[in-house]
Amino acid sequence: RRLACARMKSLLIIVALLACSVQSKQFFSRGSTSFKKVFSTKGELPKSSFSEFVAKTAAGPWQAALRTVGSSPLQHIPPQMQALGIISVAVGVLSLWINKVLWTPSRKYDQASNTVGKEYDAWEKEGILEHYWGEHIHLGVYEEPTRRTGLFANLPPRKNFIQAKLDFIDEMLRFGRMHPDQLQEQREKDQQQQQTQQTEENLSESNPTASQPAPPLKILDVGCGIGGTSRFLAKKFGASASVVGITLSGNQAKRAAELAEQQGVPNAEFRVMDALAMDFPDDTFDL
């Protein structure tokens, strides 16, 4: 929408400049002719009073602009300048109208009536998003070797777009240093550090840290849709983790629960909840 607005403004500016250029050329060409008549005597001012000079100058297309007496203010403006003014006003009004159309939301967000949730309810009922996007309504990650270049740059990449979405979740976990592999690596480092600080006697008795299982993770998926990412995380972190997905759409939450049951993911649950008004206590989730 921003790009379309910028292009439209640029087009209007070009049209206005072209109109100004044409009108100015005609105006000044006629004006120069009048000045040539006035300064025809060796390029000097005529030897007369200033009032006579003004009267001679007003004989050409400058007459309306220099005349001080008339029945209407518009009579003092040359026709070319009047046309130029009308065009400028029209272009300005058109630009403001187009800007208003492009930047006025066609569907206003009303939190009280849950307009977003109702829209997602309708889409889920029709099955549009799930049909075209699958379980994950978000973008994917495409590594350099999978991208096409040259003449084929506009073709789809050499990678399944569903797998690209799953890889995207993995990349986000690694970015936040919450990937299971990273967590396991950190636990192993912590254990090694504690082992080096203990004596052989303490190490032979028991090592509660080494035998302690990984703490269960509590994960919140905000805007879970039909729960694709929630189920992926529940499988990724194992049965000890619990995942809660929230969405504004009751139909999405219902479909997410159905898919979780079909795929055998009991550690993922879904609720209808506004992300701007969550009722979870502080520090409920780890991720």
Phi and psi in degrees as GROMACS dihedral restraints (atoms count N, CA, C in turn):
[ dihedral_restraints ]
;  ai    aj    ak    al  type     phi  dphi    fc
    3     4     5     6     1   -63.5    20    10
    4     5     6     7     1   -41.3    20    10
    6     7     8     9     1   -64.4    20    10
    7     8     9    10     1   -42.9    20    10
    9    10    11    12     1   -63.6    20    10
   10    11    12    13     1   -40.2    20    10
   12    13    14    15     1   -64.0    20    10
   13    14    15    16     1   -43.4    20    10
   15    16    17    18     1   -64.1    20    10
   16    17    18    19     1   -41.4    20    10
   18    19    20    21     1   -64.8    20    10
   19    20    21    22     1   -41.5    20    10
   21    22    23    24     1   -64.5    20    10
   22    23    24    25     1   -42.2    20    10
   24    25    26    27     1   -62.5    20    10
   25    26    27    28     1   -42.7    20    10
   27    28    29    30     1   -61.4    20    10
   28    29    30    31     1   -41.4    20    10
   30    31    32    33     1   -64.0    20    10
   31    32    33    34     1   -43.0    20    10
   33    34    35    36     1   -64.8    20    10
   34    35    36    37     1   -38.9    20    10
   36    37    38    39     1   -64.4    20    10
   37    38    39    40     1   -41.3    20    10
   39    40    41    42     1   -63.0    20    10
   40    41    42    43     1   -44.0    20    10
   42    43    44    45     1   -61.6    20    10
   43    44    45    46     1   -43.9    20    10
   45    46    47    48     1   -63.6    20    10
   46    47    48    49     1   -41.3    20    10
   48    49    50    51     1   -64.6    20    10
   49    50    51    52     1   -40.6    20    10
   51    52    53    54     1   -63.4    20    10
   52    53    54    55     1   -42.9    20    10
   54    55    56    57     1   -63.1    20    10
   55    56    57    58     1   -43.0    20    10
   57    58    59    60     1   -62.2    20    10
   58    59    60    61     1   -39.9    20    10
   60    61    62    63     1   -63.6    20    10
   61    62    63    64     1   -45.0    20    10
   63    64    65    66     1   -65.9    20    10
   64    65    66    67     1   -47.8    20    10
   66    67    68    69     1   -65.0    20    10
   67    68    69    70     1   -41.0    20    10
   69    70    71    72     1   -64.9    20    10
   70    71    72    73     1   -38.0    20    10
   72    73    74    75     1   -63.1    20    10
   73    74    75    76     1   -45.2    20    10
   75    76    77    78     1   -65.8    20    10
   76    77    78    79     1   -41.0    20    10
   78    79    80    81     1   -64.2    20    10
   79    80    81    82     1   -49.0    20    10
   81    82    83    84     1   -74.0    20    10
   82    83    84    85     1   -27.6    20    10
   84    85    86    87     1   -66.8    20    10
   85    86    87    88     1   -40.2    20    10
   87    88    89    90     1   -71.1    20    10
   88    89    90    91     1   -37.4    20    10
   90    91    92    93     1   -65.0    20    10
   91    92    93    94     1   -38.7    20    10
   93    94    95    96     1   -65.5    20    10
   94    95    96    97     1   -32.4    20    10
   96    97    98    99     1   -64.0    20    10
   97    98    99   100     1   -41.8    20    10
   99   100   101   102     1   -65.3    20    10
  100   101   102   103     1   -40.2    20    10
  102   103   104   105     1   -66.9    20    10
  103   104   105   106     1   -33.3    20    10
  105   106   107   108     1   -63.7    20    10
  106   107   108   109     1   -36.3    20    10
  108   109   110   111     1   -67.8    20    10
  109   110   111   112     1   -39.7    20    10
  111   112   113   114     1   -69.4    20    10
  112   113   114   115     1   -42.6    20    10
  114   115   116   117     1   -98.9    20    10
  115   116   117   118     1    30.4    20    10
  117   118   119   120     1   -72.1    20    10
  118   119   120   121     1   -15.2    20    10
  120   121   122   123     1   -90.3    20    10
  121   122   123   124     1    86.0    20    10
  123   124   125   126     1    59.3    20    10
  124   125   126   127     1    25.1    20    10
  126   127   128   129     1    70.0    20    10
  127   128   129   130     1    17.2    20    10
  129   130   131   132     1  -112.5    20    10
  130   131   132   133     1   163.1    20    10
  132   133   134   135     1   -66.2    20    10
  133   134   135   136     1   139.6    20    10
  135   136   137   138     1   -63.6    20    10
  136   137   138   139     1   144.2    20    10
  138   139   140   141     1   -79.5    20    10
  139   140   141   142     1    79.8    20    10
  141   142   143   144     1  -152.6    20    10
  142   143   144   145     1   176.8    20    10
  144   145   146   147     1   -71.0    20    10
  145   146   147   148     1   163.6    20    10
  147   148   149   150     1   -64.0    20    10
  148   149   150   151     1   -35.5    20    10
  150   151   152   153     1   -64.1    20    10
  151   152   153   154     1   -38.2    20    10
  153   154   155   156     1   -67.1    20    10
  154   155   156   157     1   -37.6    20    10
  156   157   158   159     1   -62.0    20    10
  157   158   159   160     1   -43.0    20    10
  159   160   161   162     1   -64.2    20    10
  160   161   162   163     1   -39.0    20    10
  162   163   164   165     1   -65.3    20    10
  163   164   165   166     1   -41.2    20    10
  165   166   167   168     1   -66.4    20    10
  166   167   168   169     1   -41.7    20    10
  168   169   170   171     1   -64.4    20    10
  169   170   171   172     1   -36.2    20    10
  171   172   173   174     1   -72.5    20    10
  172   173   174   175     1    -4.1    20    10
  174   175   176   177     1   -71.2    20    10
  175   176   177   178     1   -23.8    20    10
  177   178   179   180     1   -91.5    20    10
  178   179   180   181     1  -153.5    20    10
  180   181   182   183     1   -67.9    20    10
  181   182   183   184     1    -7.2    20    10
  183   184   185   186     1   -84.2    20    10
  184   185   186   187     1    -1.3    20    10
  186   187   188   189     1   -58.9    20    10
  187   188   189   190     1   -45.2    20    10
  189   190   191   192     1   -66.6    20    10
  190   191   192   193     1   -34.2    20    10
  192   193   194   195     1   -74.5    20    10
  193   194   195   196     1   -32.5    20    10
  195   196   197   198     1   -93.7    20    10
  196   197   198   199     1   -14.6    20    10
  198   199   200   201     1   -70.0    20    10
  199   200   201   202     1   136.0    20    10
  201   202   203   204     1  -103.2    20    10
  202   203   204   205     1    -4.9    20    10
  204   205   206   207     1  -126.3    20    10
  205   206   207   208     1   133.1    20    10
  207   208   209   210     1  -173.8    20    10
  208   209   210   211     1   167.6    20    10
  210   211   212   213     1   -83.1    20    10
  211   212   213   214     1   -21.6    20    10
  213   214   215   216     1  -140.9    20    10
  214   215   216   217     1   143.4    20    10
  216   217   218   219     1   -60.2    20    10
  217   218   219   220     1   -31.8    20    10
  219   220   221   222     1   -67.3    20    10
  220   221   222   223     1   -21.1    20    10
  222   223   224   225     1   -68.4    20    10
  223   224   225   226     1   -19.1    20    10
  225   226   227   228     1   -84.1    20    10
  226   227   228   229     1    -3.7    20    10
  228   229   230   231     1  -108.6    20    10
  229   230   231   232     1   127.4    20    10
  231   232   233   234     1   -57.0    20    10
  232   233   234   235     1   149.9    20    10
  234   235   236   237     1   -56.7    20    10
  235   236   237   238     1   -37.2    20    10
  237   238   239   240     1   -63.3    20    10
  238   239   240   241     1   -41.2    20    10
  240   241   242   243     1   -69.6    20    10
  241   242   243   244     1   -34.2    20    10
  243   244   245   246     1   -62.5    20    10
  244   245   246   247     1   -44.9    20    10
  246   247   248   249     1   -63.1    20    10
  247   248   249   250     1   -41.4    20    10
  249   250   251   252     1   -63.4    20    10
  250   251   252   253     1   -39.6    20    10
  252   253   254   255     1   -65.8    20    10
  253   254   255   256     1   -41.6    20    10
  255   256   257   258     1   -63.0    20    10
  256   257   258   259     1   -42.9    20    10
  258   259   260   261     1   -63.4    20    10
  259   260   261   262     1   -42.3    20    10
  261   262   263   264     1   -63.9    20    10
  262   263   264   265     1   -43.1    20    10
  264   265   266   267     1   -64.1    20    10
  265   266   267   268     1   -42.6    20    10
  267   268   269   270     1   -62.8    20    10
  268   269   270   271     1   -43.3    20    10
  270   271   272   273     1   -64.0    20    10
  271   272   273   274     1   -40.8    20    10
  273   274   275   276     1   -64.2    20    10
  274   275   276   277     1   -44.8    20    10
  276   277   278   279     1   -63.5    20    10
  277   278   279   280     1   -43.0    20    10
  279   280   281   282     1   -63.3    20    10
  280   281   282   283     1   -39.4    20    10
  282   283   284   285     1   -64.7    20    10
  283   284   285   286     1   -42.5    20    10
  285   286   287   288     1   -64.6    20    10
  286   287   288   289     1   -39.2    20    10
  288   289   290   291     1   -66.4    20    10
  289   290   291   292     1   -44.7    20    10
  291   292   293   294     1   -63.8    20    10
  292   293   294   295     1   -41.3    20    10
  294   295   296   297     1   -61.2    20    10
  295   296   297   298     1   -39.7    20    10
  297   298   299   300     1   -66.6    20    10
  298   299   300   301     1   -41.7    20    10
  300   301   302   303     1   -63.5    20    10
  301   302   303   304     1   -43.4    20    10
  303   304   305   306     1   -70.9    20    10
  304   305   306   307     1   -31.1    20    10
  306   307   308   309     1  -103.6    20    10
  307   308   309   310     1     3.4    20    10
  309   310   311   312     1   -92.5    20    10
  310   311   312   313     1   117.9    20    10
  312   313   314   315     1   -60.5    20    10
  313   314   315   316     1   133.8    20    10
  315   316   317   318     1   -76.4    20    10
  316   317   318   319     1   -24.8    20    10
  318   319   320   321     1  -131.7    20    10
  319   320   321   322     1   106.2    20    10
  321   322   323   324     1   -74.5    20    10
  322   323   324   325     1   143.8    20    10
  324   325   326   327     1   -83.7    20    10
  325   326   327   328     1   122.1    20    10
  327   328   329   330     1  -120.8    20    10
  328   329   330   331     1   104.8    20    10
  330   331   332   333     1   -63.5    20    10
  331   332   333   334     1   -36.4    20    10
  333   334   335   336     1   -63.8    20    10
  334   335   336   337     1   -41.9    20    10
  336   337   338   339     1   -94.1    20    10
  337   338   339   340     1     2.3    20    10
  339   340   341   342     1    55.2    20    10
  340   341   342   343     1    55.2    20    10
  342   343   344   345     1   -64.3    20    10
  343   344   345   346     1   -36.6    20    10
  345   346   347   348     1   -66.7    20    10
  346   347   348   349     1   -44.9    20    10
  348   349   350   351     1   -60.9    20    10
  349   350   351   352     1   -40.6    20    10
  351   352   353   354     1   -65.3    20    10
  352   353   354   355     1   -36.5    20    10
  354   355   356   357     1   -65.9    20    10
  355   356   357   358     1   -43.9    20    10
  357   358   359   360     1   -66.7    20    10
  358   359   360   361     1   -32.3    20    10
  360   361   362   363     1   -59.9    20    10
  361   362   363   364     1   -44.7    20    10
  363   364   365   366     1   -66.1    20    10
  364   365   366   367     1   -42.4    20    10
  366   367   368   369     1   -64.5    20    10
  367   368   369   370     1   -40.1    20    10
  369   370   371   372     1   -67.2    20    10
  370   371   372   373     1   -38.4    20    10
  372   373   374   375     1   -62.4    20    10
  373   374   375   376     1   -38.4    20    10
  375   376   377   378     1   -80.1    20    10
  376   377   378   379     1   -18.4    20    10
  378   379   380   381     1    75.4    20    10
  379   380   381   382     1    20.2    20    10
  381   382   383   384     1   -67.8    20    10
  382   383   384   385     1   -54.2    20    10
  384   385   386   387     1   -64.3    20    10
  385   386   387   388     1   -44.1    20    10
  387   388   389   390     1   -65.4    20    10
  388   389   390   391     1   -33.8    20    10
  390   391   392   393     1   -68.3    20    10
  391   392   393   394     1   -44.4    20    10
  393   394   395   396     1   -92.5    20    10
  394   395   396   397     1   -30.6    20    10
  396   397   398   399     1  -105.4    20    10
  397   398   399   400     1   -15.9    20    10
  399   400   401   402     1    80.8    20    10
  400   401   402   403     1  -154.6    20    10
  402   403   404   405     1   -79.0    20    10
  403   404   405   406     1   -16.4    20    10
  405   406   407   408     1  -114.3    20    10
  406   407   408   409     1   112.5    20    10
  408   409   410   411     1   -95.3    20    10
  409   410   411   412     1    66.7    20    10
  411   412   413   414     1  -156.2    20    10
  412   413   414   415     1   175.9    20    10
  414   415   416   417     1   -81.1    20    10
  415   416   417   418     1   172.5    20    10
  417   418   419   420     1  -120.5    20    10
  418   419   420   421     1   176.3    20    10
  420   421   422   423     1  -113.5    20    10
  421   422   423   424     1   134.3    20    10
  423   424   425   426     1  -125.6    20    10
  424   425   426   427     1   113.3    20    10
  426   427   428   429     1   -69.4    20    10
  427   428   429   430     1   163.0    20    10
  429   430   431   432     1   -54.3    20    10
  430   431   432   433     1   -45.0    20    10
  432   433   434   435     1   -63.9    20    10
  433   434   435   436     1   -22.0    20    10
  435   436   437   438     1   -85.6    20    10
  436   437   438   439     1   -11.7    20    10
  438   439   440   441     1   -86.5    20    10
  439   440   441   442     1   144.3    20    10
  441   442   443   444     1   -91.8    20    10
  442   443   444   445     1   150.3    20    10
  444   445   446   447     1  -130.0    20    10
  445   446   447   448     1   174.0    20    10
  447   448   449   450     1    65.7    20    10
  448   449   450   451     1  -135.1    20    10
  450   451   452   453     1   -67.0    20    10
  451   452   453   454     1   -20.9    20    10
  453   454   455   456     1  -100.3    20    10
  454   455   456   457     1    15.5    20    10
  456   457   458   459     1   -63.6    20    10
  457   458   459   460     1   -28.6    20    10
  459   460   461   462     1   -85.7    20    10
  460   461   462   463     1    -4.3    20    10
  462   463   464   465     1   -79.6    20    10
  463   464   465   466     1   156.7    20    10
  465   466   467   468     1   -59.5    20    10
  466   467   468   469     1   147.4    20    10
  468   469   470   471     1   -66.9    20    10
  469   470   471   472     1   163.8    20    10
  471   472   473   474     1   -83.2    20    10
  472   473   474   475     1    60.5    20    10
  474   475   476   477     1  -160.0    20    10
  475   476   477   478     1   139.1    20    10
  477   478   479   480     1   -65.5    20    10
  478   479   480   481     1   130.2    20    10
  480   481   482   483     1   -70.9    20    10
  481   482   483   484     1   -23.6    20    10
  483   484   485   486     1   -69.2    20    10
  484   485   486   487     1   -44.2    20    10
  486   487   488   489     1   -63.8    20    10
  487   488   489   490     1   -35.0    20    10
  489   490   491   492     1   -62.3    20    10
  490   491   492   493     1   -35.1    20    10
  492   493   494   495     1   -70.3    20    10
  493   494   495   496     1   -40.1    20    10
  495   496   497   498     1   -64.8    20    10
  496   497   498   499     1   -40.7    20    10
  498   499   500   501     1   -64.1    20    10
  499   500   501   502     1   -32.4    20    10
  501   502   503   504     1   -63.5    20    10
  502   503   504   505     1   -40.6    20    10
  504   505   506   507     1   -63.1    20    10
  505   506   507   508     1   -42.6    20    10
  507   508   509   510     1   -59.4    20    10
  508   509   510   511     1   -43.0    20    10
  510   511   512   513     1   -64.6    20    10
  511   512   513   514     1   -38.4    20    10
  513   514   515   516     1   -67.0    20    10
  514   515   516   517     1   -37.2    20    10
  516   517   518   519     1   -64.6    20    10
  517   518   519   520     1   -42.0    20    10
  519   520   521   522     1   -66.8    20    10
  520   521   522   523     1   -37.4    20    10
  522   523   524   525     1   -61.4    20    10
  523   524   525   526     1   -38.9    20    10
  525   526   527   528     1   -88.4    20    10
  526   527   528   529     1     5.8    20    10
  528   529   530   531     1    53.7    20    10
  529   530   531   532     1    42.1    20    10
  531   532   533   534     1  -122.4    20    10
  532   533   534   535     1    12.4    20    10
  534   535   536   537     1   -69.1    20    10
  535   536   537   538     1   142.5    20    10
  537   538   539   540     1   -53.1    20    10
  538   539   540   541     1   -38.1    20    10
  540   541   542   543     1   -63.6    20    10
  541   542   543   544     1   -40.6    20    10
  543   544   545   546     1   -68.5    20    10
  544   545   546   547     1   -39.5    20    10
  546   547   548   549     1   -65.2    20    10
  547   548   549   550     1   -41.0    20    10
  549   550   551   552     1   -64.8    20    10
  550   551   552   553     1   -41.1    20    10
  552   553   554   555     1   -63.0    20    10
  553   554   555   556     1   -39.7    20    10
  555   556   557   558     1   -67.8    20    10
  556   557   558   559     1   -38.7    20    10
  558   559   560   561     1   -63.6    20    10
  559   560   561   562     1   -40.8    20    10
  561   562   563   564     1   -64.5    20    10
  562   563   564   565     1   -39.3    20    10
  564   565   566   567     1   -64.7    20    10
  565   566   567   568     1   -40.7    20    10
  567   568   569   570     1   -64.3    20    10
  568   569   570   571     1   -39.9    20    10
  570   571   572   573     1   -65.6    20    10
  571   572   573   574     1   -43.4    20    10
  573   574   575   576     1   -63.1    20    10
  574   575   576   577     1   -38.2    20    10
  576   577   578   579     1   -66.8    20    10
  577   578   579   580     1   -39.2    20    10
  579   580   581   582     1   -71.0    20    10
  580   581   582   583     1   -35.0    20    10
  582   583   584   585     1   -65.4    20    10
  583   584   585   586     1   -37.2    20    10
  585   586   587   588     1   -70.3    20    10
  586   587   588   589     1   -21.8    20    10
  588   589   590   591     1   -89.0    20    10
  589   590   591   592     1    -9.9    20    10
  591   592   593   594     1   -98.4    20    10
  592   593   594   595     1   155.0    20    10
  594   595   596   597     1   -82.0    20    10
  595   596   597   598     1   169.2    20    10
  597   598   599   600     1   -65.9    20    10
  598   599   600   601     1   -32.3    20    10
  600   601   602   603     1   -64.0    20    10
  601   602   603   604     1   -47.5    20    10
  603   604   605   606     1   -65.3    20    10
  604   605   606   607     1   -35.1    20    10
  606   607   608   609     1   -70.4    20    10
  607   608   609   610     1   -32.3    20    10
  609   610   611   612     1   -76.0    20    10
  610   611   612   613     1   -27.4    20    10
  612   613   614   615     1   -71.1    20    10
  613   614   615   616     1   -66.8    20    10
  615   616   617   618     1  -163.2    20    10
  616   617   618   619     1   153.8    20    10
  618   619   620   621     1  -130.0    20    10
  619   620   621   622     1    87.5    20    10
  621   622   623   624     1   -60.2    20    10
  622   623   624   625     1   -31.2    20    10
  624   625   626   627     1   -68.9    20    10
  625   626   627   628     1   -39.7    20    10
  627   628   629   630     1   -69.6    20    10
  628   629   630   631     1   -33.4    20    10
  630   631   632   633     1   -89.7    20    10
  631   632   633   634     1    -9.4    20    10
  633   634   635   636     1   -74.2    20    10
  634   635   636   637     1   128.4    20    10
  636   637   638   639     1   -70.7    20    10
  637   638   639   640     1   165.4    20    10
  639   640   641   642     1   -63.8    20    10
  640   641   642   643     1   136.1    20    10
  642   643   644   645     1   -64.8    20    10
  643   644   645   646     1   142.1    20    10
  645   646   647   648     1   -66.6    20    10
  646   647   648   649     1   139.5    20    10
  648   649   650   651     1   -98.6    20    10
  649   650   651   652     1   140.9    20    10
  651   652   653   654     1  -110.1    20    10
  652   653   654   655     1   119.5    20    10
  654   655   656   657     1  -118.4    20    10
  655   656   657   658     1   136.1    20    10
  657   658   659   660     1  -115.1    20    10
  658   659   660   661     1   126.7    20    10
  660   661   662   663     1  -108.8    20    10
  661   662   663   664     1   104.4    20    10
  663   664   665   666     1   -87.0    20    10
  664   665   666   667     1   125.9    20    10
  666   667   668   669     1    72.3    20    10
  667   668   669   670     1    54.6    20    10
  669   670   671   672     1   -76.8    20    10
  670   671   672   673     1   -13.3    20    10
  672   673   674   675     1    64.0    20    10
  673   674   675   676     1  -130.2    20    10
  675   676   677   678     1   -93.9    20    10
  676   677   678   679     1    18.8    20    10
  678   679   680   681     1    84.2    20    10
  679   680   681   682     1    17.4    20    10
  681   682   683   684     1   -59.5    20    10
  682   683   684   685     1   -49.6    20    10
  684   685   686   687     1   -68.5    20    10
  685   686   687   688     1   -36.7    20    10
  687   688   689   690     1   -60.8    20    10
  688   689   690   691     1   -46.4    20    10
  690   691   692   693     1   -67.8    20    10
  691   692   693   694     1   -36.5    20    10
  693   694   695   696     1   -62.4    20    10
  694   695   696   697     1   -44.8    20    10
  696   697   698   699     1   -67.4    20    10
  697   698   699   700     1   -37.8    20    10
  699   700   701   702     1   -63.1    20    10
  700   701   702   703     1   -38.6    20    10
  702   703   704   705     1   -72.8    20    10
  703   704   705   706     1   -38.1    20    10
  705   706   707   708     1   -64.9    20    10
  706   707   708   709     1   -43.8    20    10
  708   709   710   711     1   -91.5    20    10
  709   710   711   712     1    -7.5    20    10
  711   712   713   714     1    89.5    20    10
  712   713   714   715     1   177.4    20    10
  714   715   716   717     1   -66.1    20    10
  715   716   717   718     1   -21.5    20    10
  717   718   719   720     1   -74.0    20    10
  718   719   720   721     1   -15.7    20    10
  720   721   722   723     1   -92.3    20    10
  721   722   723   724     1   150.3    20    10
  723   724   725   726     1  -124.7    20    10
  724   725   726   727     1   135.2    20    10
  726   727   728   729     1  -121.3    20    10
  727   728   729   730     1   133.8    20    10
  729   730   731   732     1  -120.3    20    10
  730   731   732   733     1   123.2    20    10
  732   733   734   735     1  -107.9    20    10
  733   734   735   736     1   134.5    20    10
  735   736   737   738     1  -120.4    20    10
  736   737   738   739     1   144.9    20    10
  738   739   740   741     1  -150.4    20    10
  739   740   741   742     1   159.3    20    10
  741   742   743   744     1   -82.0    20    10
  742   743   744   745     1   -11.5    20    10
  744   745   746   747     1  -102.4    20    10
  745   746   747   748     1   122.7    20    10
  747   748   749   750     1   -67.4    20    10
  748   749   750   751     1   -35.8    20    10
  750   751   752   753     1   -65.9    20    10
  751   752   753   754     1   -37.8    20    10
  753   754   755   756     1   -66.4    20    10
  754   755   756   757     1   -43.1    20    10
  756   757   758   759     1   -62.6    20    10
  757   758   759   760     1   -39.6    20    10
  759   760   761   762     1   -65.4    20    10
  760   761   762   763     1   -44.5    20    10
  762   763   764   765     1   -67.0    20    10
  763   764   765   766     1   -37.9    20    10
  765   766   767   768     1   -61.4    20    10
  766   767   768   769     1   -42.3    20    10
  768   769   770   771     1   -66.6    20    10
  769   770   771   772     1   -37.5    20    10
  771   772   773   774     1   -62.7    20    10
  772   773   774   775     1   -45.3    20    10
  774   775   776   777     1   -66.7    20    10
  775   776   777   778     1   -36.3    20    10
  777   778   779   780     1   -63.6    20    10
  778   779   780   781     1   -40.1    20    10
  780   781   782   783     1   -68.3    20    10
  781   782   783   784     1   -41.1    20    10
  783   784   785   786     1   -64.2    20    10
  784   785   786   787     1   -36.7    20    10
  786   787   788   789     1   -90.7    20    10
  787   788   789   790     1     1.1    20    10
  789   790   791   792     1    67.6    20    10
  790   791   792   793     1    49.4    20    10
  792   793   794   795     1  -118.7    20    10
  793   794   795   796     1    84.8    20    10
  795   796   797   798     1   -77.2    20    10
  796   797   798   799     1   -16.4    20    10
  798   799   800   801     1   -92.9    20    10
  799   800   801   802     1    23.3    20    10
  801   802   803   804     1  -128.0    20    10
  802   803   804   805     1   127.1    20    10
  804   805   806   807     1  -127.6    20    10
  805   806   807   808     1   161.1    20    10
  807   808   809   810     1  -136.8    20    10
  808   809   810   811     1   138.7    20    10
  810   811   812   813     1  -134.2    20    10
  811   812   813   814     1   152.9    20    10
  813   814   815   816     1   -88.9    20    10
  814   815   816   817     1   114.2    20    10
  816   817   818   819     1  -157.4    20    10
  817   818   819   820     1   144.2    20    10
  819   820   821   822     1   -84.6    20    10
  820   821   822   823     1   126.9    20    10
  822   823   824   825     1   -64.2    20    10
  823   824   825   826     1   -21.9    20    10
  825   826   827   828     1   -85.5    20    10
  826   827   828   829     1    -5.3    20    10
  828   829   830   831     1  -145.8    20    10
  829   830   831   832     1    56.8    20    10
  831   832   833   834     1   -74.6    20    10
  832   833   834   835     1   146.4    20    10
  834   835   836   837     1  -107.2    20    10
  835   836   837   838     1    22.3    20    10
  837   838   839   840     1   -82.3    20    10
  838   839   840   841     1   142.1    20    10
  840   841   842   843     1   -66.6    20    10
  841   842   843   844     1   162.3    20    10
  843   844   845   846     1   -62.4    20    10
  844   845   846   847     1   148.3    20    10
  846   847   848   849     1    60.5    20    10
  847   848   849   850     1    33.1    20    10
  849   850   851   852     1   -77.5    20    10
  850   851   852   853     1   -33.8    20    10
  852   853   854   855     1  -117.2    20    10
  853   854   855   856     1   153.5    20    10
  855   856   857   858     1   -93.9    20    10
  856   857   858   859     1   -25.9    20    10
